[in-house]
Amino acid sequence: MVSRKTLAAGTLALAGVAFVGRRYLQDRTTPEVDYETVARVDGVEIRRYPPTVVVETVAPSQNQAFRRLFEYISGANRGATEVSMTAPVESEAGRDGGESVSMTAPVESESVSMTAPVESDREGDGVRMAFFLPAEYDYDTAPRPTDESVRLVERPGRTVAVLAFSWWATDGRVERKTEALRSALAGADEPIEPIGDPFLMRYEGPLVPPFLRTNEVAVEVRRTSST
């Protein structure tokens, strides 16, 4: 006969699986920034991203930066417009088990679908993080932040080299994948020059199990040709 404790444990386990599954489906069905794949080099994808408008901030930590931008998409803007958060989260190499950021925002009032990725990297002693706004916004029509530490930025198109991997995005794993990315670019038949520092893009929230996660290390690049 099955005990009440066993039944309770089984019920909790099933509820946990259902919750994680729902969060995974939410993360994987959120909209992303459109891009064009222009080439593939030894497992690395070369993508062309269009011009975009981002809202960004610089803060002492990823969590603080994320909270500021989360408040912006939750209505802390002059139009009181609520923007829904999407995936992936783009950041500098970091430990997934340490500072984690939620990738879901409520959509209850007037809402605008936000577009991925969320980008962050180191700037001085802080972290710069940016959320990409939907393509229907330009710099003039995007909601203005009410927090002076948050700003809108108009960005040109860019070409990015991307290497995907799964499991937790630990420091060690990200470093190894970044080295693999650099090696693939250095060994390309035609020159591909990295521009700036590599960054990390994450597509799922912290509650998704590691075997279902998709991460990408990326760096902006410049392609050249010679006679």
Secondary structure, DSSP 8 states (H G I E B T S, - for coil): ---HHHHHHHHHHHHHHHHHHHHHHHHHTS-B---EEEEEETTEEEEEE--EEEEEEEESSHHHHHHHHHHHHTT-BTT--EEE--S-EEESS--TTSS---------SSEEE-EEEEEEEEETTEEEEEEE--TT--TTTS--BSSTTEEEEEE--EEEEEEEE-S---HHHHHHHHHHHHHHHHT-SS-EEEEEEEEEEE-S-TTS-GGG--EEEEEEEEE----
